[in-house]
Amino acid sequence: MLEGILIGIIALCIICLSVAVLDCNRFVTVTYEIRSDKITKPCRMVLLSDLHNKSFGRDNSRLLEKIDELVPDEILVAGDMLTATAGHDYAPALTLMERLAEKYRVHYGMGNHEYRLGLYPDQYPGMYAGYMKGLRSAGIEPLVNERTYLPAWNMDVCGVQIDRQYYKHFHNKPMEMSYLEKLLGAPREDAFQVLIAHNPVYFETYAGWGADLVVAGHVHGGIMRLPVLGGVVAPSLTLFPKYDGGRFEKGKSTMILSRGLGSHTIPLRIFNPGELVVIDLAPDK
């Protein structure tokens, strides 16, 4: 009896390890469609999040090839393309951004890892300045509590960078609407509002602010996914997070939450491959 249980546990561990090796080195493509009477014509956006310096092929060749196949109009980045580790090489993230910027307009929202580099420059010497310089040299201006208007689609793309207190472990600090309004100002009601907000926990606040579409990441799909239960653990170290990946609705607002492409700290993805997200936006008329 005991021997049978032991064999079963060993077999399960071998299966999980095999799946982890596979899932850490592949990505899938998922597509969502969103309609709004504010949008003037169809627009295809590709969303990238939480690469954490991962490379799919040399210089992310497999990822770039797939993006080209999808023929996007715009690229959205929901943060954490690199990892805040002192002395860590951010070349995979920067090279990917440079290659994308050669063909597409890239809207870069900041994650907690980019934010941490800028907040503690003494702990991460030269990393934030070097990465930001590289992005700007490529023609990418990160959206740090700023927005850009896309007249072709009557669309605002806004990027919010929230304070580190909203990334604490074990609990989620409430976010007041006034805080978000202080960072971003009021949204335009006559244009479709896309909000790049790395942390999905505050979707209700983003929706209340006036976002028509929120794109987020951060949770990595819960690291391991289980049937019915979904993602197992969030970066805040809370179990079975409410927002782990996929599409969510709140009033007139939609959130598309990417399960990300890479990993950090807990370098595992089990039944949870990386995710390249396509968002097809179209007029609702």
N, C-alpha and C positions, 0 to 999 in steps of 0.2 A: 504493500500500500504506500508506504513512505517512499520507496524507491520509484514508484510510478509517479507520485507527485513531484519528486525531484526531477525526473526526466521531463515531465510536462513543463516545469518552470524553466529548465535549461532550454528546451525547444522554443518556448515563448520568447526568451531572451535573445536567442539566435535569430528568430523571425524579426523582432523589433530592431535588432542591430542591423540586419540586412536591409530592412525598410529605411532605416535612418541613413545608411550610406547612400541608398538610391535617392531618397527625397532631398538630401542635402546637396545633391549634384544635378538636380533637374528642376524645371519649372513648367507650369501649365499656363495656358491662356484662358481667361474667362472674360465674357462679354456681357455688358449691361446696356439696356436702352432706356433713355430718359426723354420724355417729351414735355415741352413747355410752350405756352403761347408767347413767351417773351423772346424765344429763340427765333431768329429770322430765316435760317437755313441750316441744313444738316452739318454737323461737325463731329469728327471722330477724334477722341483724345485717348492717348495711351498713358496709363498711370504706373509710375515706378515708386517703390518704397522699400526702405530697410534693406538695401543691398549689403551694407556693412562690409564693403570691399570685396565681396564675392566676385569671382570671375567664372562665367560660363563659357569655356573656351578661351583661347588666347585673346587678351584684350576684350573680353566679353563678346567675341565674334558671334556665338550662337544667339545671344540676346539681341544683338544689333541686327542680325539677319532676320529674326522673327519680327522685330519692330518694323523693319523695312517692308516685310510682307504685308503687314497690317495697314500700311499707307495712312498714317495718322496726319491730321491737320495740325495738332498741337501735342506737346508732351507736358505732362504734369508730374512733378516730383514731390512726394509727401515726406521727405526728410530721411535722415539716418542712412545716407548713402555711404558714409564712412563710419569708423568706430573711434570713439574718444579713448585711445590708449596712447600713452606717452611714447613718442618715437615710432609709432605705427605708420606704415607706408599707406598713404591714401591715393596712390597712383591708380589703382583699379577704378575707384570712384571718379576721379578727375578725368581719366582717359575716356571713360564711358560718356561723361558729360560733354567733353570736347568733341567726340565723334558725333554725338546726337546733335549738338549745336551747329555742326557743319550742314545739316540737312533740315533741321526743324527748329521752331521756336520753343524754348524750354522755359517753363514756369516753375521755379525752384522754391518750394516751401521748406522751412527749417525744421529739423527734428531736434530731439533733446541732445543728441550727440554733437551736432554742429553747434548748438547753443552752448554746451558745456565747454567746447574748445574756446569759444569766444569769451566765456565768463571767467575762465581760469587760465589765462595765457602763460602764467609762470609754470603751471603743471604740464602744459602741452606746448613747449617752446616752438614758436614759428608755425604751428600747424594750422591754426585758424587763418592767420594772415596769408599763408601760402596757398591754402585751399581757396579762400575768397578771391585772391589775386588770379588764380588759375581759372576760376569760374568766369570772372569778369573779362579776362583776356579772351575767353571763348565766346564772349557775347552774352553771358548769362548773368543777369542782375537778380540776386536772391530777393524774394519778396518778404522782407522783415517788417511785418505790420504795414504792408503797403498793398496797392492794387494796381492792375493794369487793365485798360478797357480794350476789348477786341470788337471793333465796329462791324466786322464782317458777320458776326453772329449776335451782336447786341449783348455782349457778355462781359462781366467784370470777373477777373481772376484775382482773388485776394489771398495773401499769405499771412497767417498769424503765428507769432512766436510767443508762447506763454512762458511764464516764469517757472523756475525749477521746483517751486513749492507744489506745482500741479503734477509733478512726476514722482512724488514720494512713494516709498514702499509701504505695503500692508494696508493703506487706506487712501481714499481719494478726497482731497480737499475740495469743498464746494466752490464753484465758480459763479460769482455774481455777474449779472448781465452788464452792469456798469463797468466791470473790468474789461470785458470784451469791447464795449463801446469806446472805452478810453484808448484801447490799442488801435481799433480799426475805424472809429467813427461810425456814422450811420450808413447802412447799405442803400444803394439806389433801388427804388421800387420799380422803375421802368426798365431795368436791365437784369438779365439772368445773373444771379450771384453764385459764383463758384468759390468756395472757401477751402483752401489747403490748410488743414489743421491736423498736425501729426497725431495728437492724442485723441482717440475716439471717445473716451470716457465722458467728455463734455458735449456730446451730440445735442442734448436737450437745450443747452445754452446756445450752441451754434444755430440751432433751428429757431430759437426765440429771437436771436439777433436778426435773422432774416436771410440766412443762407438757403438758396434753392437746392444747391448740391454741395455736400461736404465730401472731400476725399481725405482719407486718413490711413494710418498704418500702425506702427508701434507695437502691436500685440503679437506679431509673428504667427498669427493663426492659433495662438495658444500653445505653441511648441509641439505638443502631441494632440491629435484629434481622436476622439472616441465616438462611436455611434450614439446618436441621440444627445449625448452630453456635450459634444462639440469640443472646443479648445480647453485644455486642461489648466494652464497657468498663464497669467498675464505678467508683464514686466514689473508690475507693482507687487508681485508675489501673492496675488489673490487668486483663488482657485475658481475655475469655470467662469471666466469673465462673461458678462452680458454681451459685450461687443467683441467678437473674436475674429470675424471675417465675413464678408458678404454684403448684402444690401439691407438697409434699415430705413424705416419711414417714421417721421414725426411731423404731424400736421402736413404742411405743404413742402416740407424739406425731406430730401433723400440723402442718406450717407452711403457711400461706397467705401468699404473698409478692405484694403488690400492685406493679404496675409504675408506680404513682404517677399523678398527674394533671398536674403541671407540670414545670418544668425550671429549672436554674440553672447558672451557670458555662459549661457547654456547652449553649447554648439550642436543642438539637435533639432531635427525636424522629423517627426514620426507620423506616418499617414497624413502628411502635411507638406507637400512639395512647395517650392517657391511659386510665386504667382505674378504673372504679367497681366495687367487689367486693361481691358478696352471699354471705353464708355462712348456709346453712340448717342449723341444729342440731336434732337430733331424738333421742328415746329409742331405744336399741337393745334392744328387748324383744320 
